[in-house]
Amino acid sequence: MVIKMQIFEAMQIINSFSKLGKPVTDLSRFQILMDKLGNPQDKLKFVHVAGTNGKGSTVRMLSEMLIHAKYKTGEFTSPYIHKYNDRIKVNGINIPDRDLCMILEEILPALHYTKDDYSQFEITTAIAFMYYNYMKCDIVVLETGIGGLLDCTNIIKDPVVSVITSISLDHTKILGDTIEQIAKHKSGIIKQGCPVVLAPHNSYEVKDIVYKAAAINNSYFCTPNLDRLKIEKSDCTGNRFVYKNFTYNTGMIGRHQIDNALTAIETAEIIKRNGFDNLNFVNIYEGIRTAALPLRCQILREKDPMVIVDGAHNPDGMKTLAELIKALPYHPKILVCGMLKDKDWPNAVSYISPIIDRAICVDGFISNTVFAPTLAEQFKDAETSGIDNAMFRAINLAGKGGLVIVAGSLYLASVIIK
């Protein structure tokens, strides 16, 4: 097949679509597009993952488990970290530029609305479904975008299992400004007769809504049993814990990764019972041990000073990060922080501001950032800086015995990494 499009042209086209597209009240717009493309998603098996925090880590763990079990595994995540292709993987390898261009060329003639109607996420999801079918994946671990009920990934039918991770307030302008409203959107991925796993440590309100949604859909409901959990270690080298008499280790740091691992373990057991017999304890153990995710409590430098980059961008994420860095014996603690206006940034900052010694606030790393001087007002000791100089300043302030933390946005973390 002759491919006329170059990757820079493909990215120009993808970026020409809006971030959110026209508001939707159902999935008909995306369903019509997939009908025209032959509904490749109907030929695939899925693990569907929704939630506010923990989606990416849980998807990564499940993907690693299935790869270790020798299944050809698709993995769909967002946002991308290094390049757009990051979002669409098979067996941990990004979609090649050539295949991305080939599939986009096939999709464009099938568009039945104007470019102003579609979101970038819809186009990306269409590319992913086409690619996973083209690669004949045995199973796809599919992360939702925003919400669940009206998320375009939700056109899939009969997932092997639906997974709902930690739910908290985020994207409130789209999903609602209460936990209950957001939980209803997330639980919209539950399908008739398909099992659902809910992450531990969700609020009673969330558990009640997800449980009732499962009951209405005649779906088996499961949540990890914390009475069977014993944590043996949780520090800057990772976690070791015993669950149901088996010992596991996470390579990813932070106490919250134990919750993500428990969710992945229970999900894996359901996957195994539904036709994926190769998935055994060794695969599950190795998947949790080897799973790694950029910008999620990622250690860039181990000492002099230690540098941690995290994409925490909402109150729950920042609270989790604060619990981790509070326990680290490094001083002073210097935070490089930048946040987006559409997040609950004052509340998020309130969790981390008491435990850091100085904040360096930045803006302009993407559109819609909080004005750095305004952000600085949330800290007891803060300054502002250009993005190019912020890390040099933070490292100098932290010195040999200190700690530098970068947090507030995945976009900021990605810029710092680059």
KOLVO-278782 format. One line per field, with one value per residue (C-alpha): x negated, y negated, z negated. Coordinates in Angstrom, 2 decimals. Each point is the difference from the previous one (the first is absolute). Example, Ala and Ser with C-alpha at 12.3 -4.5 7.8 and 13.67 -1.06 7.14 Angstrom:
# residues 2
east <- -12.30:-1.37 $
north <- 4.50:-3.44 $
up <- -7.80:0.66 $
END
This chain:
# residues 418
east <- 0.00:-1.35:0.18:0.08:0.05:-3.11:0.05:-0.29:3.06:1.87:-0.72:1.12:3.31:0.49:-0.83:2.52:2.80:1.15:-0.83:3.61:2.00:3.67:1.81:1.64:3.12:-0.57:-2.62:1.72:-2.56:-2.87:2.09:0.86:-3.71:-0.86:2.88:-1.58:-3.35:1.46:0.19:-3.48:0.66:2.65:-2.71:-2.09:0.10:-0.42:-0.78:1.65:-1.48:1.57:-0.70:-1.47:-3.41:-1.89:1.27:-3.39:-1.82:2.71:0.04:-3.79:0.01:2.74:-1.75:-3.28:1.76:1.60:-3.23:-1.85:2.74:-0.86:3.22:-0.23:1.15:1.26:-0.34:1.83:-0.82:0.00:-1.50:-3.21:-3.32:-2.72:1.87:3.52:-0.70:-0.46:3.75:0.42:-2.18:-0.14:-2.14:-1.43:-1.16:1.40:1.96:-2.54:0.29:0.67:2.99:1.36:-0.09:1.51:2.94:0.62:0.18:2.72:1.94:0.15:2.37:2.39:0.51:3.62:-0.09:-2.32:-3.35:1.51:2.36:-2.55:-2.39:-3.64:0.84:2.65:-2.46:-2.67:2.41:1.01:-3.68:-0.56:2.95:-1.11:-3.60:0.81:2.21:-2.69:-2.53:2.45:-0.35:1.17:1.16:-0.08:-0.32:2.01:-0.13:2.88:-0.57:2.34:2.77:1.37:3.67:-0.45:-3.66:-0.47:-1.85:3.35:1.31:-1.75:2.27:-0.37:-3.43:-1.70:0.08:0.61:-2.29:0.64:-2.96:-0.04:2.71:-0.29:0.90:-1.48:1.37:2.90:1.21:0.65:0.82:1.67:-1.20:0.77:-1.61:3.37:0.43:-3.52:0.43:3.14:-1.95:-2.85:2.37:1.52:-2.62:1.65:1.67:2.76:-1.35:-3.65:-2.02:-1.20:-2.91:-0.03:-3.26:-0.26:0.14:2.80:2.61:3.20:1.96:-2.12:0.23:3.77:0.44:-2.31:1.52:3.53:-1.06:-1.47:3.19:2.19:-2.19:-0.11:-3.78:-2.29:-1.42:-3.43:-2.19:-3.31:0.30:-2.23:0.30:-2.22:-2.68:-3.23:-2.42:-3.61:-1.76:0.86:-2.85:-1.88:-1.13:3.53:2.48:0.11:3.30:1.77:3.49:1.97:-3.19:-2.04:-2.85:-0.29:-2.41:0.72:-2.71:2.09:-0.29:2.73:2.51:2.74:-1.70:0.96:3.67:-0.58:-1.75:2.86:2.45:-2.13:-0.32:3.76:0.52:-2.58:1.79:3.21:-1.83:-1.50:3.43:1.29:-2.14:-3.55:-1.33:-3.69:0.34:-1.51:-1.51:-3.48:1.37:2.04:-2.98:-2.36:2.52:0.26:-3.77:-1.04:2.77:-1.38:1.74:-1.74:0.81:1.77:-2.25:-2.93:-3.44:-2.23:-2.91:-0.62:-2.04:-1.85:2.84:2.62:2.37:3.54:2.39:3.71:3.01:2.23:2.51:3.11:0.62:-0.16:-3.13:-1.73:1.07:-1.54:-3.23:-0.12:0.23:-2.97:-2.33:0.90:-1.55:-3.23:-2.94:-1.28:-0.21:0.63:2.96:0.32:3.09:0.16:3.71:2.25:3.72:2.94:2.92:2.63:-1.20:0.84:-3.48:0.44:1.23:-2.71:-2.76:1.36:-1.14:-3.61:-0.72:-0.40:-2.75:-2.31:-2.59:0.23:2.03:-1.16:3.13:0.08:2.55:0.21:-1.03:3.40:3.06:2.34:-2.66:0.54:-1.92:-3.21:0.25:3.59:-1.12:-2.88:2.50:1.09:-3.40:-1.60:-3.35:0.00:-1.50:0.75:-2.27:-0.11:0.39:-3.55:-1.64:2.32:-1.85:-3.42:1.31:1.68:-3.09:-2.18:2.45:0.33:-3.74:-1.62:2.34:3.24:2.95:1.45:3.60:1.64:3.81:3.26:0.53:-0.99:-0.73:-2.47:-1.61:-0.35:-1.66:-2.43:-0.90:-0.75 $
north <- 0.00:-3.44:-2.42:-3.60:-1.67:-0.86:0.04:-3.80:-0.30:2.56:-1.96:-3.25:1.64:1.56:-3.29:-1.81:1.73:-1.68:1.34:0.76:-0.17:-0.98:0.97:3.42:1.47:3.49:1.97:-0.14:-2.28:2.35:3.12:-1.19:-0.51:3.48:1.50:-1.49:1.51:3.49:-0.10:1.41:-0.29:2.73:2.48:-0.61:0.91:-2.78:-0.80:-3.41:-2.31:-3.21:-2.15:-3.30:1.08:3.26:0.87:-0.22:2.07:2.66:0.22:0.32:2.82:1.93:-0.42:1.29:3.02:0.91:-0.56:2.29:2.59:-0.18:-1.67:-2.62:-2.96:-3.38:-2.90:-3.32:-2.91:-3.78:-2.51:0.74:-0.74:-0.12:0.21:0.59:3.64:0.74:0.27:3.03:3.02:3.71:2.08:-3.20:-1.34:-3.25:0.01:-0.64:-3.26:1.93:1.86:-3.16:-1.80:2.98:0.24:-3.75:-0.01:2.64:-1.86:-3.46:0.88:1.60:-3.19:-1.07:-3.25:-2.99:-0.07:-2.38:2.77:2.70:-0.02:1.02:2.80:1.43:0.03:1.56:2.69:0.81:0.38:2.25:2.30:0.34:0.71:2.60:1.84:-0.27:1.48:2.78:-0.70:2.72:-2.61:-3.78:-1.87:-3.12:-3.16:-2.44:-3.67:-2.15:1.69:3.25:-0.11:-2.45:0.77:1.23:3.11:1.05:1.22:3.31:2.96:2.73:-0.74:2.89:-2.19:-3.65:-1.70:-3.17:-1.46:-2.76:-2.64:-3.60:-3.49:-0.78:-1.27:-1.40:-2.29:3.10:2.74:-1.91:-1.61:2.82:3.38:1.65:-1.60:0.95:3.57:0.38:-1.03:2.40:2.89:-0.55:2.39:2.95:2.26:2.57:3.23:-1.17:0.09:-3.21:-0.63:-3.09:-1.24:-0.05:-3.14:-1.57:-1.83:1.67:-2.14:1.24:3.64:-0.26:-1.50:2.51:2.95:-1.06:-0.50:3.51:1.42:-1.71:1.49:3.45:-0.38:1.78:-2.65:0.30:-2.25:0.98:1.36:-2.24:2.43:2.35:-2.70:-0.39:-2.76:0.94:-2.97:-3.29:-2.41:-1.70:3.38:1.36:2.11:3.54:1.43:3.28:0.48:3.19:1.76:-0.96:-2.52:-2.72:-2.84:-3.18:-1.80:-3.18:-1.97:-1.37:1.69:-0.60:2.46:2.79:-0.90:0.02:3.37:1.51:-1.22:1.53:3.33:0.38:-1.01:2.52:2.80:-0.84:-0.20:3.43:1.50:-1.40:1.85:-1.23:3.13:-0.86:-2.81:1.52:-1.25:-0.42:-2.22:-2.03:-0.39:-1.00:-2.41:-1.90:0.10:-1.21:-2.52:-3.52:-3.19:-3.26:-3.02:1.95:-0.54:0.50:-0.40:-1.91:-0.28:2.04:-2.45:-3.33:-1.00:2.67:-1.07:1.41:-0.88:0.72:-0.89:-0.64:-2.61:0.37:0.11:3.79:0.27:-2.79:1.49:3.33:-1.69:-1.99:3.19:1.43:-3.00:-0.69:3.36:-0.64:-1.07:-2.75:-3.73:-2.55:1.05:-2.23:0.16:-1.07:-0.50:-1.00:0.71:-0.40:-2.35:2.67:2.15:-0.47:-1.39:-1.94:3.15:2.13:-2.38:-0.03:3.62:-0.57:-3.58:0.78:2.57:-1.78:-2.61:-2.11:-0.03:-1.17:-0.79:0.06:-0.58:-0.05:3.64:0.52:-2.18:-0.60:0.07:-1.74:-3.31:0.78:-2.95:1.06:3.57:-1.24:-1.64:3.49:0.75:-1.36:-0.45:-0.24:-1.66:-0.01:1.06:0.62:3.65:0.18:-1.09:1.60:3.31:-1.61:-2.25:2.90:2.20:-2.81:-0.70:3.68:0.62:3.36:1.14:-1.29:1.08:-1.57:0.84:-0.93:0.18:-1.66:1.22:2.87:-2.64:-1.73:3.31:0.86:-3.35:0.46:3.51:-1.33 $
up <- 0.00:0.97:-2.92:1.18:-3.41:-2.02:-3.81:-0.27:2.26:-2.10:-3.18:1.63:0.88:-3.45:-1.70:2.20:-1.92:-3.22:-3.45:-0.95:3.25:0.03:-3.24:0.13:-1.61:1.44:1.93:3.39:1.65:-0.76:0.64:3.54:0.69:-1.26:2.03:3.13:-0.99:-0.48:-3.83:-0.67:-3.75:0.25:1.02:-3.11:-3.70:-2.55:-3.59:-0.42:-2.65:-1.32:-3.08:-1.13:-1.30:0.44:3.49:1.69:-2.63:-0.07:3.81:0.02:-2.57:1.81:3.34:-1.42:-1.54:3.34:1.94:-2.43:0.62:3.76:1.11:2.72:-2.06:1.14:-2.42:0.34:-2.32:-0.18:0.05:1.83:-1.70:2.64:3.29:1.24:0.87:-3.74:-0.37:2.26:-0.78:0.80:-2.37:-1.39:3.38:1.41:3.24:2.81:1.94:3.21:-1.46:-1.60:3.37:1.83:-2.40:-0.10:3.82:-0.27:-2.68:1.57:2.89:-2.50:-2.00:0.36:-1.99:0.20:-1.79:-2.54:-1.16:-0.83:-2.93:0.27:-2.42:2.34:2.90:-2.21:-1.23:3.57:0.97:-3.02:0.73:3.63:-1.01:-2.67:2.48:2.71:-2.46:-1.00:-3.74:-2.36:-2.50:-0.42:-3.32:0.78:-2.10:0.27:0.69:-2.11:-1.94:1.36:0.93:2.90:0.65:3.57:-1.21:-1.48:3.36:-0.68:-0.74:-2.62:-1.50:-1.75:-3.10:-0.85:-2.51:-1.99:-1.86:-2.61:0.52:-1.12:1.23:3.43:3.32:-2.00:2.82:2.11:-2.51:-2.83:-3.20:-2.46:-0.56:0.59:3.44:1.03:-1.27:2.12:3.09:-0.79:-0.75:3.43:1.39:-1.79:2.58:-0.35:-1.46:0.06:-3.26:-1.65:-2.39:-2.22:-1.54:-3.81:-2.13:2.01:-2.05:-1.15:2.47:2.91:-1.08:-0.34:3.48:1.71:-1.86:0.98:3.64:-0.02:-1.50:2.60:2.74:-1.61:-0.18:-2.45:-2.37:-1.61:-2.12:-1.68:-3.53:-2.13:-2.91:2.05:0.54:-1.97:1.04:-0.73:1.60:1.71:0.71:2.84:1.37:0.45:-1.96:-1.33:-1.21:-0.67:1.43:-0.48:-1.18:3.10:-0.10:2.66:0.76:1.93:1.88:-0.02:-3.22:-2.24:-2.34:2.59:2.36:-2.40:0.57:3.75:-0.27:-2.03:2.63:2.75:-1.88:-0.42:3.65:1.18:-1.84:1.86:3.33:-0.65:-0.71:3.27:2.52:-0.68:-1.68:0.44:-2.53:-3.15:-3.25:1.49:2.79:-2.47:-2.35:2.80:1.48:-3.28:-0.59:3.45:0.71:0.33:1.02:0.86:-2.15:-2.74:-3.04:2.36:-1.55:2.44:-2.38:-3.13:-2.05:-0.31:0.28:0.62:2.81:0.31:2.84:-0.40:2.12:-3.05:1.15:-2.19:-3.77:-0.37:2.10:-1.92:-3.33:0.99:1.10:-3.24:-2.07:1.90:-0.22:-3.63:-0.90:1.91:-2.24:2.28:-0.79:1.26:2.14:3.07:2.22:3.64:0.58:2.89:0.29:2.37:-0.61:0.69:-2.92:-3.69:-0.43:-3.30:-1.74:1.61:-1.10:-3.58:-0.46:0.96:-1.07:-3.76:0.54:2.43:-0.87:3.15:3.23:3.40:2.00:3.79:2.75:3.79:0.56:1.67:0.51:-2.93:-2.73:-3.32:-0.08:-1.91:-2.47:-0.78:-0.64:-2.16:-2.37:-1.11:-1.56:-3.16:1.79:3.79:3.04:3.71:2.83:3.70:0.94:1.38:-3.26:-2.55:-0.33:-0.26:-2.74:-1.84:0.10:-1.33:-2.83:-0.94:-0.13:-0.71:-2.74:1.44:2.10:3.16:0.93:3.30:-0.12:0.96:3.55:2.27:2.62:-2.31:-0.90:3.69:0.77:-2.89:1.19:3.47 $
END
